[in-house]
Amino acid sequence: MPASTRHMFDIDLQHGVLPVSQAASSLAAMIRRSAQQQRPVVITQKGKPTAVLLSVELFDVLRALVDDARPPAAAPPEG
C-alpha cells in the first residue's frame, strides 16, 4: 500500500476518537471533519472502539484495495 494511502487511514487519537454519546450529538460535524481530513473517526462505547465513520472517498479506496487483493475468479470448467 502506498504511503499516501496508508496516511488516509491513520487515526487522530486526540480528535478522531469519540464516545457514542458525543457522536450522536455531533454527527454532521464528524462527517465534515472525516471528509476534510481524509481520516476515519473511531466511535467508542463504554471506552471500547465499536464503530468507524469514514468518508465515501476512503470507503471507495478500501473497497478498491479489497478488490485488488482478491484472487481472480476461476473460470468455470469446460464441459
Distance bins in CASP14 RR format, pairs under 12 A and 6 or more apart:
PFRMAT RR
TARGET T0000
AUTHOR 0000-0000-0000
RMODE 2
METHOD distances of the structure
MODEL  1
1 7 0 0 0 0 0 1 0 0 0 0 0
1 8 0 0 0 0 1 0 0 0 0 0 0
1 9 0 0 0 0 1 0 0 0 0 0 0
1 61 0 0 0 0 1 0 0 0 0 0 0
1 62 0 0 0 0 0 1 0 0 0 0 0
1 64 0 0 0 0 0 1 0 0 0 0 0
1 65 1 0 0 1 0 0 0 0 0 0 0
1 66 0 0 0 0 0 1 0 0 0 0 0
1 68 0 0 0 0 1 0 0 0 0 0 0
1 69 0 0 0 0 0 1 0 0 0 0 0
2 8 0 0 0 0 1 0 0 0 0 0 0
2 9 0 0 0 0 0 1 0 0 0 0 0
2 61 0 0 0 0 0 1 0 0 0 0 0
2 65 0 0 0 0 0 1 0 0 0 0 0
3 9 0 0 0 0 0 1 0 0 0 0 0
3 10 0 0 0 0 0 1 0 0 0 0 0
4 10 0 0 0 0 0 1 0 0 0 0 0
4 38 0 0 0 0 1 0 0 0 0 0 0
4 61 0 0 0 0 0 1 0 0 0 0 0
5 38 0 0 0 0 0 1 0 0 0 0 0
5 57 0 0 0 0 0 1 0 0 0 0 0
5 58 0 0 0 0 1 0 0 0 0 0 0
5 60 0 0 0 0 0 1 0 0 0 0 0
5 61 1 0 0 1 0 0 0 0 0 0 0
5 62 0 0 0 0 1 0 0 0 0 0 0
5 64 0 0 0 0 1 0 0 0 0 0 0
5 65 1 0 0 1 0 0 0 0 0 0 0
5 68 0 0 0 0 0 1 0 0 0 0 0
6 38 0 0 0 0 0 1 0 0 0 0 0
6 39 0 0 0 0 0 1 0 0 0 0 0
6 61 0 0 0 0 0 1 0 0 0 0 0
6 65 0 0 0 0 0 1 0 0 0 0 0
7 37 0 0 0 0 0 1 0 0 0 0 0
7 38 0 0 0 0 1 0 0 0 0 0 0
7 39 0 0 0 0 1 0 0 0 0 0 0
7 40 0 0 0 0 0 1 0 0 0 0 0
7 58 0 0 0 0 0 1 0 0 0 0 0
7 61 0 0 0 0 0 1 0 0 0 0 0
8 34 0 0 0 0 0 1 0 0 0 0 0
8 35 0 0 0 0 0 1 0 0 0 0 0
8 37 0 0 0 0 1 0 0 0 0 0 0
8 38 1 0 1 0 0 0 0 0 0 0 0
8 39 1 0 0 1 0 0 0 0 0 0 0
8 40 0 0 0 0 1 0 0 0 0 0 0
8 54 0 0 0 0 1 0 0 0 0 0 0
8 55 0 0 0 0 1 0 0 0 0 0 0
8 57 0 0 0 0 1 0 0 0 0 0 0
8 58 1 0 1 0 0 0 0 0 0 0 0
8 59 0 0 0 0 0 1 0 0 0 0 0
8 60 0 0 0 0 0 1 0 0 0 0 0
8 61 1 0 0 1 0 0 0 0 0 0 0
8 62 0 0 0 0 1 0 0 0 0 0 0
8 64 0 0 0 0 0 1 0 0 0 0 0
8 65 0 0 0 0 0 1 0 0 0 0 0
9 34 0 0 0 0 0 1 0 0 0 0 0
9 37 0 0 0 0 0 1 0 0 0 0 0
9 38 0 0 0 0 1 0 0 0 0 0 0
9 39 1 0 0 1 0 0 0 0 0 0 0
9 40 1 0 0 1 0 0 0 0 0 0 0
9 41 0 0 0 0 0 1 0 0 0 0 0
9 42 0 0 0 0 0 1 0 0 0 0 0
9 52 0 0 0 0 1 0 0 0 0 0 0
9 54 0 0 0 0 1 0 0 0 0 0 0
9 55 0 0 0 0 0 1 0 0 0 0 0
9 57 0 0 0 0 0 1 0 0 0 0 0
9 58 1 0 0 1 0 0 0 0 0 0 0
9 59 0 0 0 0 0 1 0 0 0 0 0
9 61 0 0 0 0 1 0 0 0 0 0 0
9 62 0 0 0 0 1 0 0 0 0 0 0
9 65 0 0 0 0 1 0 0 0 0 0 0
10 16 0 0 0 0 0 1 0 0 0 0 0
10 37 0 0 0 0 1 0 0 0 0 0 0
10 38 0 0 0 0 1 0 0 0 0 0 0
10 39 1 0 0 1 0 0 0 0 0 0 0
10 40 0 0 0 0 1 0 0 0 0 0 0
10 41 0 0 0 0 0 1 0 0 0 0 0
10 42 0 0 0 0 0 1 0 0 0 0 0
10 54 0 0 0 0 0 1 0 0 0 0 0
10 58 0 0 0 0 0 1 0 0 0 0 0
11 17 1 0 0 1 0 0 0 0 0 0 0
11 18 0 0 0 0 0 1 0 0 0 0 0
11 34 0 0 0 0 0 1 0 0 0 0 0
11 37 0 0 0 0 0 1 0 0 0 0 0
11 38 0 0 0 0 0 1 0 0 0 0 0
11 39 1 0 0 1 0 0 0 0 0 0 0
11 40 1 0 1 0 0 0 0 0 0 0 0
11 41 1 0 0 1 0 0 0 0 0 0 0
11 42 1 0 1 0 0 0 0 0 0 0 0
11 43 0 0 0 0 0 1 0 0 0 0 0
11 44 0 0 0 0 0 1 0 0 0 0 0
11 49 0 0 0 0 1 0 0 0 0 0 0
11 52 0 0 0 0 1 0 0 0 0 0 0
11 53 0 0 0 0 0 1 0 0 0 0 0
11 54 0 0 0 0 0 1 0 0 0 0 0
11 58 0 0 0 0 0 1 0 0 0 0 0
12 18 0 0 0 0 0 1 0 0 0 0 0
12 30 0 0 0 0 0 1 0 0 0 0 0
12 33 0 0 0 0 1 0 0 0 0 0 0
12 34 0 0 0 0 0 1 0 0 0 0 0
12 36 0 0 0 0 0 1 0 0 0 0 0
12 37 1 0 0 1 0 0 0 0 0 0 0
12 38 0 0 0 0 0 1 0 0 0 0 0
12 39 1 0 1 0 0 0 0 0 0 0 0
12 40 0 0 0 0 1 0 0 0 0 0 0
12 41 0 0 0 0 1 0 0 0 0 0 0
12 42 0 0 0 0 1 0 0 0 0 0 0
13 39 0 0 0 0 0 1 0 0 0 0 0
13 40 0 0 0 0 0 1 0 0 0 0 0
13 41 0 0 0 0 0 1 0 0 0 0 0
13 42 0 0 0 0 1 0 0 0 0 0 0
13 44 0 0 0 0 0 1 0 0 0 0 0
13 49 0 0 0 0 0 1 0 0 0 0 0
14 39 0 0 0 0 0 1 0 0 0 0 0
14 41 0 0 0 0 0 1 0 0 0 0 0
14 42 0 0 0 0 0 1 0 0 0 0 0
15 22 0 0 0 0 0 1 0 0 0 0 0
15 26 0 0 0 0 0 1 0 0 0 0 0
15 29 0 0 0 0 0 1 0 0 0 0 0
15 30 0 0 0 0 0 1 0 0 0 0 0
15 33 1 0 0 1 0 0 0 0 0 0 0
15 34 0 0 0 0 0 1 0 0 0 0 0
15 36 0 0 0 0 0 1 0 0 0 0 0
15 37 0 0 0 0 1 0 0 0 0 0 0
15 39 0 0 0 0 1 0 0 0 0 0 0
15 40 0 0 0 0 0 1 0 0 0 0 0
15 41 0 0 0 0 1 0 0 0 0 0 0
15 42 0 0 0 0 0 1 0 0 0 0 0
16 22 0 0 0 0 0 1 0 0 0 0 0
16 23 0 0 0 0 0 1 0 0 0 0 0
16 26 0 0 0 0 0 1 0 0 0 0 0
16 29 0 0 0 0 0 1 0 0 0 0 0
16 30 0 0 0 0 1 0 0 0 0 0 0
16 33 1 0 0 1 0 0 0 0 0 0 0
16 34 0 0 0 0 1 0 0 0 0 0 0
16 37 0 0 0 0 1 0 0 0 0 0 0
16 39 1 0 0 1 0 0 0 0 0 0 0
16 40 1 0 0 1 0 0 0 0 0 0 0
16 41 1 0 1 0 0 0 0 0 0 0 0
16 42 1 0 0 1 0 0 0 0 0 0 0
16 43 0 0 0 0 1 0 0 0 0 0 0
16 44 0 0 0 0 0 1 0 0 0 0 0
16 49 0 0 0 0 0 1 0 0 0 0 0
16 52 0 0 0 0 0 1 0 0 0 0 0
16 53 0 0 0 0 1 0 0 0 0 0 0
16 54 0 0 0 0 0 1 0 0 0 0 0
17 23 0 0 0 0 0 1 0 0 0 0 0
17 30 0 0 0 0 0 1 0 0 0 0 0
17 39 0 0 0 0 0 1 0 0 0 0 0
17 40 0 0 0 0 1 0 0 0 0 0 0
17 41 1 0 0 1 0 0 0 0 0 0 0
17 42 1 0 1 0 0 0 0 0 0 0 0
17 43 1 0 0 1 0 0 0 0 0 0 0
17 44 1 0 0 1 0 0 0 0 0 0 0
17 45 0 0 0 0 0 1 0 0 0 0 0
17 47 0 0 0 0 1 0 0 0 0 0 0
17 48 0 0 0 0 0 1 0 0 0 0 0
17 49 1 0 0 1 0 0 0 0 0 0 0
17 50 0 0 0 0 0 1 0 0 0 0 0
17 51 0 0 0 0 0 1 0 0 0 0 0
17 52 0 0 0 0 0 1 0 0 0 0 0
17 53 0 0 0 0 0 1 0 0 0 0 0
18 24 0 0 0 0 1 0 0 0 0 0 0
18 25 0 0 0 0 1 0 0 0 0 0 0
18 26 1 0 0 1 0 0 0 0 0 0 0
18 27 0 0 0 0 0 1 0 0 0 0 0
18 29 0 0 0 0 0 1 0 0 0 0 0
18 30 1 0 0 1 0 0 0 0 0 0 0
18 33 0 0 0 0 1 0 0 0 0 0 0
18 34 0 0 0 0 0 1 0 0 0 0 0
18 40 0 0 0 0 0 1 0 0 0 0 0
18 41 1 0 0 1 0 0 0 0 0 0 0
18 42 1 0 0 1 0 0 0 0 0 0 0
18 43 1 0 1 0 0 0 0 0 0 0 0
18 44 1 0 0 1 0 0 0 0 0 0 0
18 45 0 0 0 0 0 1 0 0 0 0 0
18 47 0 0 0 0 0 1 0 0 0 0 0
18 49 0 0 0 0 0 1 0 0 0 0 0
18 50 0 0 0 0 0 1 0 0 0 0 0
18 51 0 0 0 0 0 1 0 0 0 0 0
18 52 0 0 0 0 0 1 0 0 0 0 0
18 53 0 0 0 0 1 0 0 0 0 0 0
19 25 0 0 0 0 0 1 0 0 0 0 0
19 26 0 0 0 0 0 1 0 0 0 0 0
19 30 0 0 0 0 0 1 0 0 0 0 0
19 41 0 0 0 0 0 1 0 0 0 0 0
19 42 0 0 0 0 0 1 0 0 0 0 0
19 43 1 0 0 1 0 0 0 0 0 0 0
19 44 1 0 1 0 0 0 0 0 0 0 0
19 45 1 0 0 1 0 0 0 0 0 0 0
19 46 0 0 0 0 1 0 0 0 0 0 0
19 47 1 0 0 1 0 0 0 0 0 0 0
19 48 0 0 0 0 0 1 0 0 0 0 0
19 49 0 0 0 0 0 1 0 0 0 0 0
19 50 0 0 0 0 1 0 0 0 0 0 0
19 51 0 0 0 0 0 1 0 0 0 0 0
20 26 0 0 0 0 0 1 0 0 0 0 0
20 27 0 0 0 0 0 1 0 0 0 0 0
20 30 0 0 0 0 0 1 0 0 0 0 0
20 41 0 0 0 0 0 1 0 0 0 0 0
20 42 0 0 0 0 0 1 0 0 0 0 0
20 43 1 0 1 0 0 0 0 0 0 0 0
20 44 1 0 0 1 0 0 0 0 0 0 0
20 45 1 0 1 0 0 0 0 0 0 0 0
20 46 0 0 0 0 1 0 0 0 0 0 0
20 47 0 0 0 0 1 0 0 0 0 0 0
20 48 0 0 0 0 0 1 0 0 0 0 0
20 49 0 0 0 0 0 1 0 0 0 0 0
20 50 1 0 0 1 0 0 0 0 0 0 0
20 51 1 0 0 1 0 0 0 0 0 0 0
20 53 0 0 0 0 0 1 0 0 0 0 0
21 27 0 0 0 0 0 1 0 0 0 0 0
21 43 0 0 0 0 1 0 0 0 0 0 0
21 44 0 0 0 0 1 0 0 0 0 0 0
21 45 0 0 0 0 1 0 0 0 0 0 0
21 46 0 0 0 0 0 1 0 0 0 0 0
21 47 0 0 0 0 0 1 0 0 0 0 0
22 29 0 0 0 0 1 0 0 0 0 0 0
22 30 0 0 0 0 1 0 0 0 0 0 0
22 41 0 0 0 0 0 1 0 0 0 0 0
22 42 0 0 0 0 0 1 0 0 0 0 0
22 43 0 0 0 0 1 0 0 0 0 0 0
22 44 0 0 0 0 1 0 0 0 0 0 0
22 45 0 0 0 0 0 1 0 0 0 0 0
22 47 0 0 0 0 0 1 0 0 0 0 0
23 29 0 0 0 0 1 0 0 0 0 0 0
23 30 1 0 0 1 0 0 0 0 0 0 0
23 31 0 0 0 0 0 1 0 0 0 0 0
23 33 0 0 0 0 0 1 0 0 0 0 0
23 34 0 0 0 0 0 1 0 0 0 0 0
23 41 1 0 0 1 0 0 0 0 0 0 0
23 42 0 0 0 0 1 0 0 0 0 0 0
23 43 1 0 1 0 0 0 0 0 0 0 0
23 44 0 0 0 0 1 0 0 0 0 0 0
23 45 0 0 0 0 1 0 0 0 0 0 0
23 49 0 0 0 0 0 1 0 0 0 0 0
23 50 0 0 0 0 1 0 0 0 0 0 0
23 51 0 0 0 0 1 0 0 0 0 0 0
23 52 0 0 0 0 0 1 0 0 0 0 0
23 53 1 0 0 1 0 0 0 0 0 0 0
24 30 0 0 0 0 1 0 0 0 0 0 0
24 43 0 0 0 0 1 0 0 0 0 0 0
24 45 0 0 0 0 0 1 0 0 0 0 0
24 51 0 0 0 0 0 1 0 0 0 0 0
24 53 0 0 0 0 0 1 0 0 0 0 0
26 32 0 0 0 0 1 0 0 0 0 0 0
26 33 0 0 0 0 1 0 0 0 0 0 0
26 34 0 0 0 0 0 1 0 0 0 0 0
26 41 0 0 0 0 0 1 0 0 0 0 0
26 43 0 0 0 0 0 1 0 0 0 0 0
26 53 0 0 0 0 0 1 0 0 0 0 0
27 33 0 0 0 0 0 1 0 0 0 0 0
27 34 0 0 0 0 0 1 0 0 0 0 0
27 41 0 0 0 0 0 1 0 0 0 0 0
27 43 0 0 0 0 1 0 0 0 0 0 0
27 51 0 0 0 0 0 1 0 0 0 0 0
27 53 0 0 0 0 1 0 0 0 0 0 0
28 34 0 0 0 0 0 1 0 0 0 0 0
28 35 0 0 0 0 0 1 0 0 0 0 0
28 53 0 0 0 0 0 1 0 0 0 0 0
29 35 0 0 0 0 0 1 0 0 0 0 0
29 36 0 0 0 0 0 1 0 0 0 0 0
29 41 0 0 0 0 0 1 0 0 0 0 0
29 53 0 0 0 0 0 1 0 0 0 0 0
30 36 0 0 0 0 0 1 0 0 0 0 0
30 37 0 0 0 0 0 1 0 0 0 0 0
30 39 0 0 0 0 0 1 0 0 0 0 0
30 40 0 0 0 0 0 1 0 0 0 0 0
30 41 1 0 1 0 0 0 0 0 0 0 0
30 42 0 0 0 0 0 1 0 0 0 0 0
30 43 0 0 0 0 1 0 0 0 0 0 0
30 51 0 0 0 0 0 1 0 0 0 0 0
30 52 0 0 0 0 0 1 0 0 0 0 0
30 53 1 0 1 0 0 0 0 0 0 0 0
30 54 0 0 0 0 0 1 0 0 0 0 0
30 55 0 0 0 0 0 1 0 0 0 0 0
31 37 0 0 0 0 0 1 0 0 0 0 0
31 40 0 0 0 0 0 1 0 0 0 0 0
31 41 0 0 0 0 1 0 0 0 0 0 0
31 53 1 0 0 1 0 0 0 0 0 0 0
31 54 0 0 0 0 1 0 0 0 0 0 0
31 55 1 0 0 1 0 0 0 0 0 0 0
31 56 0 0 0 0 1 0 0 0 0 0 0
31 58 0 0 0 0 0 1 0 0 0 0 0
32 38 0 0 0 0 0 1 0 0 0 0 0
32 41 0 0 0 0 0 1 0 0 0 0 0
32 53 0 0 0 0 0 1 0 0 0 0 0
32 55 0 0 0 0 1 0 0 0 0 0 0
33 39 0 0 0 0 1 0 0 0 0 0 0
33 40 0 0 0 0 0 1 0 0 0 0 0
33 41 1 0 0 1 0 0 0 0 0 0 0
33 53 0 0 0 0 1 0 0 0 0 0 0
33 54 0 0 0 0 0 1 0 0 0 0 0
33 55 0 0 0 0 1 0 0 0 0 0 0
34 40 1 0 0 1 0 0 0 0 0 0 0
34 41 1 0 1 0 0 0 0 0 0 0 0
34 42 0 0 0 0 0 1 0 0 0 0 0
34 43 0 0 0 0 0 1 0 0 0 0 0
34 52 0 0 0 0 1 0 0 0 0 0 0
34 53 1 0 1 0 0 0 0 0 0 0 0
34 54 1 0 1 0 0 0 0 0 0 0 0
34 55 1 0 1 0 0 0 0 0 0 0 0
34 56 0 0 0 0 1 0 0 0 0 0 0
34 57 0 0 0 0 1 0 0 0 0 0 0
34 58 1 0 0 1 0 0 0 0 0 0 0
34 59 0 0 0 0 0 1 0 0 0 0 0
35 41 0 0 0 0 0 1 0 0 0 0 0
35 53 0 0 0 0 0 1 0 0 0 0 0
35 54 0 0 0 0 1 0 0 0 0 0 0
35 55 1 0 1 0 0 0 0 0 0 0 0
35 56 0 0 0 0 1 0 0 0 0 0 0
35 57 1 0 0 1 0 0 0 0 0 0 0
35 58 0 0 0 0 1 0 0 0 0 0 0
35 59 0 0 0 0 0 1 0 0 0 0 0
36 55 0 0 0 0 1 0 0 0 0 0 0
36 57 0 0 0 0 0 1 0 0 0 0 0
36 58 0 0 0 0 0 1 0 0 0 0 0
37 53 0 0 0 0 0 1 0 0 0 0 0
37 54 0 0 0 0 0 1 0 0 0 0 0
37 55 0 0 0 0 1 0 0 0 0 0 0
37 57 0 0 0 0 0 1 0 0 0 0 0
37 58 0 0 0 0 0 1 0 0 0 0 0
38 54 0 0 0 0 1 0 0 0 0 0 0
38 55 1 0 0 1 0 0 0 0 0 0 0
38 56 0 0 0 0 0 1 0 0 0 0 0
38 57 1 0 0 1 0 0 0 0 0 0 0
38 58 1 0 0 1 0 0 0 0 0 0 0
38 59 0 0 0 0 0 1 0 0 0 0 0
38 60 0 0 0 0 0 1 0 0 0 0 0
38 61 0 0 0 0 1 0 0 0 0 0 0
39 52 0 0 0 0 0 1 0 0 0 0 0
39 53 0 0 0 0 0 1 0 0 0 0 0
39 54 1 0 0 1 0 0 0 0 0 0 0
39 55 0 0 0 0 1 0 0 0 0 0 0
39 57 0 0 0 0 0 1 0 0 0 0 0
39 58 1 0 0 1 0 0 0 0 0 0 0
39 61 0 0 0 0 0 1 0 0 0 0 0
40 49 0 0 0 0 0 1 0 0 0 0 0
40 51 0 0 0 0 1 0 0 0 0 0 0
40 52 1 0 1 0 0 0 0 0 0 0 0
40 53 1 0 0 1 0 0 0 0 0 0 0
40 54 1 0 1 0 0 0 0 0 0 0 0
40 55 0 0 0 0 1 0 0 0 0 0 0
40 57 0 0 0 0 0 1 0 0 0 0 0
40 58 1 0 0 1 0 0 0 0 0 0 0
40 59 0 0 0 0 1 0 0 0 0 0 0
40 61 0 0 0 0 0 1 0 0 0 0 0
40 62 0 0 0 0 1 0 0 0 0 0 0
41 49 0 0 0 0 0 1 0 0 0 0 0
41 51 0 0 0 0 1 0 0 0 0 0 0
41 52 1 0 0 1 0 0 0 0 0 0 0
41 53 1 0 1 0 0 0 0 0 0 0 0
41 54 1 0 0 1 0 0 0 0 0 0 0
41 55 0 0 0 0 1 0 0 0 0 0 0
41 58 0 0 0 0 0 1 0 0 0 0 0
42 48 0 0 0 0 0 1 0 0 0 0 0
42 49 1 0 1 0 0 0 0 0 0 0 0
42 50 0 0 0 0 1 0 0 0 0 0 0
42 51 1 0 0 1 0 0 0 0 0 0 0
42 52 1 0 1 0 0 0 0 0 0 0 0
42 53 0 0 0 0 1 0 0 0 0 0 0
42 54 0 0 0 0 1 0 0 0 0 0 0
43 49 1 0 0 1 0 0 0 0 0 0 0
43 50 1 0 0 1 0 0 0 0 0 0 0
43 51 1 0 1 0 0 0 0 0 0 0 0
43 52 1 0 0 1 0 0 0 0 0 0 0
43 53 1 0 0 1 0 0 0 0 0 0 0
43 54 0 0 0 0 0 1 0 0 0 0 0
44 50 1 0 0 1 0 0 0 0 0 0 0
44 51 0 0 0 0 1 0 0 0 0 0 0
44 52 0 0 0 0 0 1 0 0 0 0 0
44 53 0 0 0 0 0 1 0 0 0 0 0
45 51 0 0 0 0 1 0 0 0 0 0 0
52 58 0 0 0 0 1 0 0 0 0 0 0
52 59 0 0 0 0 1 0 0 0 0 0 0
52 62 0 0 0 0 0 1 0 0 0 0 0
53 59 0 0 0 0 0 1 0 0 0 0 0
54 60 0 0 0 0 1 0 0 0 0 0 0
54 61 0 0 0 0 1 0 0 0 0 0 0
54 62 1 0 0 1 0 0 0 0 0 0 0
54 63 0 0 0 0 0 1 0 0 0 0 0
55 61 0 0 0 0 1 0 0 0 0 0 0
55 62 0 0 0 0 0 1 0 0 0 0 0
56 62 0 0 0 0 0 1 0 0 0 0 0
56 63 0 0 0 0 0 1 0 0 0 0 0
57 63 0 0 0 0 0 1 0 0 0 0 0
57 64 0 0 0 0 0 1 0 0 0 0 0
58 64 0 0 0 0 0 1 0 0 0 0 0
58 65 0 0 0 0 0 1 0 0 0 0 0
59 65 0 0 0 0 0 1 0 0 0 0 0
59 66 0 0 0 0 0 1 0 0 0 0 0
60 66 0 0 0 0 0 1 0 0 0 0 0
60 67 0 0 0 0 0 1 0 0 0 0 0
61 67 0 0 0 0 0 1 0 0 0 0 0
61 68 0 0 0 0 0 1 0 0 0 0 0
62 68 0 0 0 0 0 1 0 0 0 0 0
62 69 0 0 0 0 0 1 0 0 0 0 0
63 69 0 0 0 0 0 1 0 0 0 0 0
63 70 0 0 0 0 0 1 0 0 0 0 0
64 70 0 0 0 0 0 1 0 0 0 0 0
67 73 0 0 0 0 0 1 0 0 0 0 0
END
